[in-house]
Amino acid sequence: MANIFSGLFGNYSEVSIPDLMKQYQGYLMPDEKIHMGFKLVRDTFIVTDERLIFIDHQGVTGKKTRVASISLDSIYEVTMETGGTGFDDSELTIHYITSPYHKSTDPRVASYKFEFGKKFNLQPFYVALVTLAHQNHKRLNA
């Protein structure tokens, strides 16, 4: 019951890798491996060794599906906000380059914010992504 309320309030909850593989294997590139995934009521967010995948089931029946992804190589900044008292949730914001050429003089950028329940331990996920962002930052500025 708590997971249903978390989904209704916009919070992601973790999903097992076998469940993700069973349902979303068709969206993976050859040899791509799922590391973790999260689910909202109908939407899913998957972390692989290559990218972040967002699966948005649309419409009343949820049969219409929008799939988008962010290459892990394009992430250059990550911010985290932990949940406070009351209804405050934990938030993770990923900033990434949308330009096809990451080393251009004027790259296009975007950001995406995820909300997790305050009981979700976001810190290990943040550390993994901020480490990746730091490595990308060094690579892009070398």
C-alpha positions in Angstrom: 0.0 0.0 0.0 2.9 2.4 0.8 4.3 1.9 -2.7 1.0 2.9 -4.3 1.0 6.2 -2.3 4.7 6.8 -3.1 3.8 6.4 -6.8 0.8 8.7 -6.5 3.0 11.4 -4.9 5.6 11.2 -7.7 8.2 9.1 -5.9 10.1 6.3 -7.5 10.5 3.0 -5.8 13.2 0.4 -6.6 12.4 -2.6 -8.9 14.3 -5.8 -9.1 16.6 -6.4 -12.1 14.9 -9.7 -13.1 11.5 -7.9 -13.2 13.0 -5.1 -15.3 14.6 -7.6 -17.7 11.4 -9.5 -18.1 9.4 -6.3 -19.0 12.0 -4.0 -20.7 14.7 -6.2 -22.3 13.4 -5.2 -25.7 14.5 -1.6 -25.1 18.1 -2.5 -24.4 21.0 -2.2 -26.9 23.0 -5.4 -27.6 25.2 -6.3 -24.6 23.7 -3.5 -22.5 23.2 -4.5 -18.9 20.7 -3.1 -16.3 22.2 -2.1 -13.0 19.1 -0.8 -11.3 15.6 0.5 -11.9 12.8 2.4 -10.3 9.1 2.6 -11.0 6.4 5.2 -10.5 2.7 4.1 -10.9 3.1 3.5 -14.6 6.5 5.0 -15.5 9.9 3.4 -15.2 13.4 4.8 -14.9 16.3 2.3 -15.6 20.0 2.7 -15.1 22.2 0.6 -17.4 25.9 0.5 -18.1 25.4 2.9 -21.1 22.5 5.2 -20.3 19.5 6.2 -18.2 16.3 5.0 -19.8 12.9 6.7 -19.1 9.8 4.7 -20.0 6.6 6.8 -19.9 3.4 4.9 -20.4 0.8 7.4 -21.7 -2.9 7.6 -22.1 -5.8 6.0 -20.2 -4.7 2.4 -20.9 -0.9 3.0 -20.8 -0.4 1.2 -24.1 1.1 4.2 -25.8 4.7 4.4 -24.6 7.4 7.1 -24.9 11.0 5.9 -24.4 13.9 8.4 -23.9 17.4 8.1 -22.7 20.4 10.1 -21.5 23.9 8.8 -22.3 26.0 8.4 -19.2 28.8 10.1 -21.1 26.8 13.3 -21.3 26.2 13.8 -17.6 28.3 16.7 -16.3 26.6 17.7 -13.0 24.4 16.0 -10.4 22.7 17.6 -7.4 20.9 16.0 -4.5 18.4 17.3 -1.9 17.5 15.0 1.0 14.0 14.9 2.4 13.2 16.9 5.4 10.2 16.8 7.8 6.6 16.6 6.7 6.0 15.8 3.0 9.5 16.8 1.8 10.9 14.2 -0.7 14.5 13.5 -1.7 15.4 14.9 -5.1 18.1 14.1 -7.6 18.8 16.5 -10.5 20.9 15.3 -13.4 22.4 18.0 -15.8 23.5 16.6 -19.2 24.7 17.7 -22.6 22.1 17.3 -25.4 24.4 18.4 -28.3 25.8 15.6 -30.4 29.3 16.9 -30.0 30.1 17.2 -26.3 33.3 19.2 -26.8 31.7 22.0 -28.9 32.2 25.6 -27.8 28.5 26.2 -27.1 26.9 22.9 -26.1 23.2 22.5 -25.6 22.3 21.3 -22.1 19.2 20.1 -20.2 18.4 18.8 -16.8 16.0 16.2 -15.4 14.7 16.0 -11.8 13.7 12.8 -10.0 11.8 12.6 -6.8 12.3 9.7 -4.4 10.5 9.0 -1.1 12.4 10.4 1.9 13.0 6.8 3.2 14.9 5.9 0.0 18.7 6.1 0.7 19.6 8.3 -2.3 23.2 8.9 -1.2 24.9 5.8 -2.9 23.1 6.6 -6.1 24.1 10.2 -5.9 27.8 9.3 -5.2 27.8 6.9 -8.2 26.4 9.5 -10.6 28.5 12.4 -9.3 31.6 10.3 -9.7 30.6 9.6 -13.3 29.9 13.3 -13.8 33.3 14.2 -12.4 35.0 11.8 -14.7 33.0 13.2 -17.7 33.9 16.7 -16.7 37.6 15.8 -16.6 37.4 14.0 -20.0 35.5 16.9 -21.6 38.0 19.5 -20.4 41.1 17.5 -21.2 
